[in-house]
Amino acid sequence: MSLELGRRRGGDWRSRAASPLPRLATTTWCLLVAMACGSASAAQPEPAQPTPAQPPAQPPAQPEAGKLTPIDRAEAPATVRFAPKHVPDREASFLVSTRTIDERVDPGPPPNPVRLAVTNEWYITLRCVEGLGGQAGDAVYVLRLARIRVDPGLGPAERFDSNRPPEKDPSNPLAAAHRSLAGLELTLRVDDQGLIRSVEGGETLPAEPSATRDLVSPPTIRRLFGPIFSAGRTLDARAPGQTWTATDRLGIEGVRLTTETTLTLASLDADVARVTFAGQTTSAPPAPDAPRGLPRLTRGESRGDFTWDLELGFPTRWYFEEVLEFKGQAGERELLAATTSQILIQHRPAPAASGQPAPPSAPQAPAAPTPEPVGKP
């Protein structure tokens, strides 16, 4: 059974594809008008006694313009818990957009700067086939890669769209590596904290190129789709204005990185919570036996925000941006490198029923900021 996950209000994808607006119900006031109906009567034995004059009926008081009556105000909860809701048979669709900008400079002589920007779009569905049901264990999801679009930044001829017929894309070098991913289904096991514990599937993918399998490896799946389940990075109740921290550790090309992220509950309404976050990444000193010239981190910053839907139990919009700069050594030459990564996750509501208005269209992903020149202090 596929459940309708559309918004109950206008707004943007927590498609969500843009940030939801709180629901504000409007009240229609009815004016009660008293009408007196009379008829001529026959003569009475005794004249009727006069009755005291009654003041005219007053219409109900109207609310001031721009203000809501108390009944219209949906009361916001005092706190929120960012616990995923594993609802059996529920299916949700998402658009996950990524953009990576790599800059590398070989000082030369002569200097040899290289800049490459790669954009990917993943259209996915997530169906919960087994919920927790209040029991210990993992929820089970089927993740389906419905559509994939890739722009390697090398020109229109190199762009790939899995919806494009193969005969119209015969010479695209990306076609062989990516077309086999379209329609692929992976099985995810997710615990009660929203952590993806395992990823199964992809055995039918070709062994070469290996980059195809890397795109659906557990680390990649966790990085791209993990925030759908664990955006809040905590299961504790949080109140508006409250902050908390999360720690991540990662190794890149032999460099051990640690990221400390501070999250803040910026606002909490009746149906959505909005969270902002910012992080700093540092690197550990190289091991004594580390190869000479191992890249060292000189700058590591990240930021982002997300909108969490209290009823659905997942973010309908999640945005993350990270900048990492490295310096390395190649013989007597110093090499500089910088990577800017962006990830935007947007919930895509199910299509409206026949005769019903369609949900608002998904907004475009925010434009990538212009990275600072590599090596800039």
C-alpha positions, -999 to +999 in steps of 0.1 A: +000+000+000+014+034-010+005+062+013-001+097+002+026+118+016+016+151+000+016+183+019-015+194+037-006+230+030+011+252+005+048+254+006+077+241-009+109+193-001+108+191+042+085+182-041+090+192-002+108+201-024+110+234-006+106+243+030+070+238+043+050+267+057+030+262+089-007+256+085-029+284+094-066+276+092-090+304+085-124+309+101-155+319+083-178+340+105-216+337+099-237+368+106-270+358+123-298+380+112-331+378+132-362+382+112-395+388+128-426+375+111-460+388+121-495+386+108-526+406+113-547+392+141-584+394+148-598+417+175-591+406+210-615+408+239-590+430+257-564+453+242-529+439+241-505+453+267-475+472+253-441+454+258-409+472+266-388+480+235-360+455+228-326+467+218-317+457+182-297+424+178-260+429+175-239+409+149-211+388+163-179+406+169-155+403+140-118+395+145-093+423+137-078+422+103-048+399+101-054+382+134-066+347+141-091+336+167-077+312+194-095+283+177-074+289+145-040+287+162-026+253+161-006+249+193+031+241+187+047+214+209+072+225+235+098+200+223+105+177+193+123+144+190+139+136+156+131+099+157+123+083+123+089+068+118+092+034+103+056+029+089+051-005+072+040-002+035+046+035+034+064+047+003+081+081-002+099+097-031+129+120-029+152+139-053+188+139-041+210+164-059+248+165-054+274+189-067+311+185-063+337+211-073+373+199-073+401+224-078+438+214-079+468+235-085+503+222-094+525+253-088+548+241-116+565+257-132+544+265-150+513+266-127+487+241-138+453+248-123+424+223-128+388+228-120+360+202-124+324+205-114+302+173-114+264+173-107+243+142-100+206+138-095+191+107-079+153+102-081+146+075-056+117+058-038+119+044-003+094+018+008+092+004+043+086-033+041+091-040+078+087-016+106+100-019+141+066-025+157+079-015+191+103-044+190+141-044+191+158-048+157+160-030+124+134-016+100+138-029+065+135-005+035+136-011-003+154+018-020+148+020-057+169+042-081+141+053-104+161+078-124+197+091-126+210+122-142+248+131-144+265+162-157+303+157-155+309+193-165+325+184-198+298+197-221+263+186-233+276+156-252+288+140-219+256+145-199+236+114-190+199+108-183+187+072-176+153+082-191+169+090-224+166+060-248+200+042-255+197+047-292+197+085-287+228+083-266+250+058-284+284+074-278+280+087-243+309+073-222+288+075-190+259+054-204+275+020-198+285+029-163+252+044-152+224+029-172+226-003-152+219+016-120+184+028-132+158+006-117+182-010-093+167-019-059+187-021-027+177-034+007+185-011+037+183-021+073+178+009+095+178+009+133+156+029+157+181+058+157+179+062+120+214+047+112+217+026+081+233-006+094+236-025+062+231-022+024+223-053+003+219-056-035+237-046-066+251-081-073+238-078-109+259-047-117+288-053-140+322-057-124+337-030-146+339-001-144+343-004-106+331+032-103+295+019-109+296-003-079+312+025-058+281+046-065+259+022-045+285+011-019+274+014+017+295+045+024+280+063-006+244+052+003+249+064+039+262+097+028+236+105+002+204+090+018+213+086+055+200+121+065+165+110+055+165+089+086+190+106+109+190+143+101+186+154+137+216+134+150+199+129+183+168+111+198+166+134+228+138+159+230+149+194+219+133+228+225+135+259+203+168+277+206+185+246+220+219+234+206+236+201+205+267+186+189+276+155+168+310+141+159+320+123+127+353+106+119+364+098+083+396+089+065+404+104+031+435+094+012+452+084+044+442+116+063+422+111+094+395+138+097+372+147+126+342+169+122+324+186+151+289+198+141+267+221+162+230+219+155+204+244+166+166+241+167+158+274+151+120+271+152+092+247+161+057+250+148+027+227+150+038+206+121+075+213+113+108+219+130+136+239+114+172+232+123+204+249+112+239+234+116+276+243+111+307+223+115+345+224+117+367+197+104+402+190+117+428+164+108+449+143+132+487+144+130+500+118+105+512+085+118+549+080+122+550+055+094+528+076+071+542+082+036+561+115+030+541+142+013+507+130+026+481+157+021+473+178+052+441+196+058+444+234+060+407+243+060+375+224+068+341+240+071+305+229+067+270+243+071+234+235+063+198+233+074+168+210+073+130+210+078+116+181+098+080+171+093+066+160+127+039+139+113+059+121+086+089+116+108+116+126+082+130+158+067+113+171+037+143+193+029+179+188+039+208+209+026+245+204+033+276+222+021+313+214+029+346+229+019+379+210+024+413+224+014+445+203+014+482+208+008+505+181-003+540+175-015+552+159-047+590+159-046+600+195-042+566+208-054+537+217-032+503+207-044+471+225-035+436+210-036+401+221-026+368+203-027+333+219-023+305+194-018+268+201-018+239+177-011+202+187-013+175+162-004+139+171-013+108+151-006+086+147-037+049+144-027+028+118-046+009+132-076-025+147-069-056+126-075-076+132-106-094+165-104-073+177-075-047+205-078-012+193-083+013+199-055+037+228-058+066+222-081+101+215-066+124+245-064+157+244-080+187+235-060+206+265-046+233+277-069+267+266-060+287+293-043+320+304-060+347+287-039+376+308-027+408+303-047+427+273-037+454+281-012+438+314-001+445+319+036 
